[in-house]
């Protein structure tokens, strides 16, 4: 596995953990405002996916 993929996997796991903790904290301590927790949950998925696509494209173009 390439080094950038290992770093991406590590940082993505940390990112997802922090975002989900943020979302669970919003749900646990906010009364009736569960909709606010959707943004951190969406970011938990979107940011690592976009980062992987950007890094994949960068290294793909760089290798040519």
Protein Blocks (a to p, Z undefined) as FASTA:
>chain_A
ZZklmmmmmmmmmmmmmmmmmmmmmmmmpghilmmmmmmmmmmmmmmmmmmmmmmmmmmm
mmZZ
